[in-house]
Amino acid sequence: MESAVFGGGCFWCLEAVFSRLKGVTGVTSGYAGGTVEKPTYEQVCSGRTGHAEVVRIEYDESVITFRDLLEVFFRAHDPTTANRQGADIGSQYRSIILAANQFQENEARAYIETLETAGEFQGPIVTEIQKLNVFYPAETYHHDYYRRHSDQPYCRAVIAPKVAKLFKDK
């Protein structure tokens, strides 16, 4: 099994998206990219820890590749807005790829270059690429949030339309 760590706004959204992919064996919401050890949700929400809300995706490389995950990641959020996804504003919602190794970093940089050369987005891609130092799982109540709370207003208004749009052909 391989793993990838991405941040692109609310981790509930990304968890809902990536958990539906064939070859993905697990998705865990959490925090990474900051300076505070073992941050809490409240600390990360303050914007003072440097952490982003992220998901760690466990996947079977023989079924789905890192490049496949990058394709979904860039369709699942707006990589041209710094520190924001929709109504979610703050550095904790930034677009970020936390590379576990040099291969992932190289793939991410090459994919972004491909997107920019093709003019896939209206503005420049602001996605950060950093080395993954440590991933902190979020509190248990965040795990599998969309599946457990799909009737909540945020889930109905934000997550459900995103999932439906991404998987309309499936």
N, C-alpha and C positions, 0 to 999 in steps of 0.2 A: 504494500500500500504506500501511496505517496500522499503528501499534504500540500495545500496551498493556502495562503492567508491573504484575503482581500478586504478592503474597506471601501464602501461606496454609499454612504448615508446610513440610515438606520439598519442595524444588523438583523432586525426581524425580516426586513424585505429581502435581503440577500439570502438569509437562511431559507426562506420560503421558495426562492428561485432555485438555488443550488440543490436543495434536498429532492427536487423532482427529476434530476438528471440521471439517466442510466449510467452506471459505473461509479456514481458517488455513493459511498458507503456510510458517510456521516458528515454532519455539518454542526459546528458548535459556535455559538455566538460568544464574543469575548472582546478583549481590549489588547492593543499592541501599538508600538511606535512611540511610546511616551517614556517618561522618566521616573514615575512613581511606582514603587513595588506593590504588587497586589492591589491595584486600585479598585474602588467600588464604583458602581454605576453613578452614584451621586457625585463622586469626585471627578469622574470622566465627564459628566454632564456640565460641570463647572467650567470646563475648557482649560483648566490650569495644570492638568497632568501631562499634556502632550499626547495622550493616547487617542486613538481613533476607535470607533465602534467597528469591529471586524468580524469576519467569519473564518474559521479554520475548516477547510474542506478536505475530507479524507476521500481518496478516490483510487480506483483500480486503473492504472496506466494502460493496461491491455484493452480496456473498454473505452476510456475517455482520457484524452491527453491534456497536458497543461495548456497547450494552445487552444483546445476546445473550451477549456474553462475561461481563458482570456476572452474568447469571442462572446461568451455568455455574459461575463462581467461587464464588458463595454457596451453591451445591449441593455443591461439591467439598470444602468444609472447614467447620469450625465457627467462625463469626465471633463467637461469644460468649465465647471463652476467650482471655484475655490471655496472650500469650507462651507459647502452648502449642497443639499439635495432637496429640492422642493421647498417646503416650509421648514425643514430641519436646517438650522443655521448654527455654525460653530465648527471649530477645528476638529472636533470629534466626529464630524460627518464628512470629512475630506475624502477625496478619492485617493486610495493608496494601495500599492501592492507591496507586500512584505515578503521578499524573496528568501527562500530557505537555502538557496545555493546559487552559484554562478550561472548555472543553466537557466534557472527561473528568471534571474535578472536579465540575462541576454535575450531570452524569449520575450519578456515583457517590453524591453526597449525596442526590439525589432518589430513587435506587433504594433506598438504605438507609432513608430515611424511609418509603418505600412498604412495605418489609419490616417495619419496626417498627410501623407503623400497622396492618398486617394481622396482627400477632402471629405471624409466621412462625417465630420462635425462642422458646425458653423464657426466655432472658435477654436483656439488652440487647446490641446489636451493638457490639463494641469495635474494629471495623476502623478503622485509621488511614487518613486520606487526606492525602497530602503531594504537593507538587510534585516531579516527577522532576528531579533535578539531573544525576545521572550513573548509568548502568548499567554494571556491570563483568561481563563474561561469566565464568562459572565455569571452572575448569580443564577441559580437554578430556575427562578421564575421567568427568566428570559428565554430559556431553551425551548425550542419547538413552539414558540409563541403563537405564530399564525395558525398552526393546526389546532392549538388548544383554545384560541380566542378569536376565531374567524368572524364572530358576530360583533366584535368590538368596533366602534366607529373608525378608528385609525386603520384597522385591518380591512374593513369594507371600503373605505374611501381611498386608501393609498396602496395597500399591498395587493388586494384582490385584482384591481385593474392592471397592475404591473404584471402579475403572474399570468393573467388572462391574455394580455398583449404578447408576452414572450412565448406563450405556449399555444397560441391560437391555431397553429398548423398541426399540432400534435394530437 
